[in-house]
Amino acid sequence: KAAFQSHGRDLDKVKMSLAKVSSENVSLQRELEKARTSLKEQKDEMEQLWVEQDELEQYSRKTSLEIHGLPENVYSSTEEAVLELAKVLNVEMSSNDIDISHKLKRKGKTFIIVKFISHKTKTRLYKERTKLKNINIASIFPSFSNATSAGQDRIFINENLTAFRRSLVGKASLMREEGTIHSLWTRDGKVFVKTSPEGAPVRIYAKDDFDNL
């Protein structure tokens, strides 16, 4: 009887100990859940701040364009290159429309970046970029012979995008080559795609959006 009573007391102690551990476990789980919630809120806040920063950076580029495919030896200054390109595209422009222009290098290739005084001027030139399919370097700079220009890249006018938005365009370009999407373009820093000629334009905000096309 004494042994049973002793075992009973020991069992009560174990029960109390288990209850205490269980209570502490519940408390720890609550703290862990609070920590997870806090981390998620911080992650969401950081993502939102990153999006806002990207928006601000892109906004600062709203009057800028990139001109690719012009060899450095065909123009004496980047401003001259921009004005000659505008002339061949029948876009009225003078040096007063250009805020600043200079050469940049990306992935081993040199291109011209130009910032215009107004968004309207930038838009006028950008709208005419499709005409470049039928224009070669010699038609812009007659002294640059067709023979010399053979093998040169095509001339492109692109919007000056943030690194993140360039990555979206790069992903879309690969999908277009694979035939997954029909076309892509940017407008005021926003990336759009079409899955078919008759399809509605879809704006791409992040790489995850490509999975939902």
C-alpha positions in Angstrom: 0.0 0.0 0.0 2.8 2.4 0.9 4.5 1.5 -2.4 1.3 2.3 -4.3 1.0 5.5 -2.5 4.6 6.4 -3.3 4.0 5.5 -7.0 0.9 7.7 -6.9 2.8 10.6 -5.6 5.5 10.1 -8.2 2.8 9.9 -10.9 1.2 13.1 -9.7 4.7 14.8 -9.9 5.1 13.5 -13.4 1.7 14.8 -14.4 2.4 18.2 -12.9 5.8 18.2 -14.7 4.1 17.3 -18.0 1.5 19.9 -17.5 4.2 22.5 -16.9 6.1 21.4 -20.0 2.9 21.5 -22.0 2.1 25.0 -20.8 5.6 26.2 -21.6 5.4 24.5 -25.0 2.1 26.3 -25.8 3.8 29.6 -24.7 6.8 28.9 -26.9 4.5 28.1 -29.9 2.7 31.4 -29.4 6.0 33.3 -29.3 7.2 31.4 -32.4 3.9 32.3 -34.2 4.3 35.9 -33.2 7.9 35.9 -34.5 6.8 34.3 -37.8 4.1 37.0 -38.2 6.5 39.7 -37.4 9.0 38.3 -39.9 6.3 38.1 -42.6 5.3 41.7 -41.9 8.9 42.8 -42.1 9.4 40.8 -45.4 6.2 42.4 -46.9 7.4 45.8 -45.8 10.8 45.3 -47.4 9.2 44.1 -50.6 7.0 47.1 -50.7 9.9 49.4 -50.0 11.9 47.7 -52.8 8.9 48.1 -55.2 8.6 51.8 -54.3 12.4 52.3 -54.8 12.2 50.6 -58.2 9.3 52.8 -59.1 11.2 56.0 -58.1 14.3 54.9 -60.0 12.3 54.2 -63.1 10.5 57.5 -62.8 13.8 59.3 -62.8 14.5 57.7 -66.1 11.2 58.6 -67.7 12.8 61.1 -70.2 15.7 58.9 -71.1 16.3 56.5 -74.1 19.1 54.1 -75.1 20.3 53.9 -78.6 22.0 50.6 -79.5 23.8 49.5 -82.7 25.6 52.7 -83.7 29.4 52.1 -84.0 31.4 54.7 -82.1 33.4 55.6 -85.2 30.5 57.0 -87.2 29.7 60.0 -85.0 31.8 62.8 -83.6 29.5 63.3 -80.5 26.6 61.5 -79.0 24.5 64.6 -79.4 25.2 64.5 -83.2 24.2 60.8 -83.3 20.9 61.5 -81.6 20.0 64.4 -83.8 21.0 62.5 -87.0 18.9 59.5 -85.9 15.9 61.8 -85.2 16.3 63.4 -88.6 16.2 60.1 -90.5 13.1 59.1 -88.5 11.4 62.5 -89.4 11.3 63.6 -85.8 11.7 67.3 -85.3 14.4 67.9 -82.8 17.2 70.3 -81.9 20.1 70.3 -79.4 17.8 72.4 -77.1 15.7 69.3 -76.7 18.6 67.3 -75.3 19.5 67.6 -71.6 22.5 65.3 -71.7 23.8 62.4 -73.7 26.8 60.1 -73.3 28.1 56.6 -74.0 27.7 53.7 -71.6 28.9 50.1 -71.7 26.8 47.1 -70.7 27.8 43.5 -71.2 30.8 44.5 -73.3 28.6 46.6 -75.7 28.7 50.4 -76.0 25.5 52.3 -76.5 24.3 55.9 -76.2 22.0 57.1 -73.4 20.2 60.4 -73.9 18.1 62.3 -71.5 15.6 64.8 -73.1 14.4 68.0 -71.7 10.8 66.8 -71.9 8.9 63.6 -71.8 7.0 64.6 -75.0 10.3 64.8 -77.0 11.4 61.4 -75.7 8.0 59.9 -76.6 8.0 61.3 -80.1 11.3 59.6 -80.9 10.4 56.4 -79.2 7.2 56.0 -81.1 9.1 56.1 -84.4 11.5 53.3 -83.4 9.7 50.6 -85.5 10.9 52.4 -88.7 14.5 51.4 -87.8 13.8 48.0 -89.3 14.2 49.5 -92.7 17.1 51.9 -91.8 20.8 51.0 -91.8 23.8 52.9 -90.5 24.8 54.3 -93.9 21.4 55.9 -94.3 22.0 57.9 -91.1 25.7 58.6 -91.7 26.4 58.4 -95.6 30.1 58.5 -95.0 29.8 55.1 -93.3 29.7 52.7 -96.3 27.4 49.7 -96.6 30.4 47.5 -97.0 31.8 48.7 -93.7 28.5 48.4 -92.0 28.0 44.8 -93.1 27.7 42.5 -90.1 26.8 45.4 -87.8 24.0 45.0 -85.3 20.6 46.5 -86.1 19.9 49.9 -84.6 17.5 49.8 -81.6 15.9 52.5 -79.5 15.0 51.2 -76.0 13.7 52.9 -72.9 16.2 53.3 -70.1 15.0 50.6 -67.7 16.0 49.7 -64.2 18.0 46.4 -63.8 14.9 44.6 -62.5 12.8 45.7 -65.5 15.5 44.8 -67.9 15.5 41.3 -66.3 11.7 41.1 -67.0 12.3 42.1 -70.7 15.1 39.5 -70.9 12.7 36.8 -69.6 10.0 37.9 -72.1 12.5 37.9 -75.0 13.4 34.3 -74.2 9.8 33.3 -74.1 9.2 35.1 -77.4 12.0 33.1 -79.0 10.5 29.9 -77.6 7.1 30.9 -79.0 5.4 31.1 -75.6 4.5 34.7 -76.1 3.9 36.6 -79.4 5.3 40.1 -78.6 6.6 42.4 -75.9 7.2 46.1 -75.5 7.7 48.7 -72.8 5.9 52.0 -72.4 7.0 54.5 -69.8 9.0 51.8 -68.1 6.1 49.4 -67.9 6.6 45.9 -69.4 3.8 44.5 -71.6 3.4 41.2 -73.5 0.9 39.5 -75.8 0.4 35.8 -76.0 -1.1 36.0 -79.4 -1.7 38.6 -82.1 -5.3 39.0 -81.1 -4.7 38.7 -77.4 -5.0 41.6 -74.9 -1.9 43.2 -73.6 -0.8 41.9 -70.2 1.4 44.0 -67.9 4.2 42.2 -66.2 5.0 43.3 -62.7 7.3 40.4 -61.6 8.7 37.2 -63.0 5.9 35.2 -61.3 3.4 36.9 -63.7 4.9 34.9 -66.6 3.6 31.7 -65.0 0.0 33.0 -65.2 0.0 33.8 -68.9 
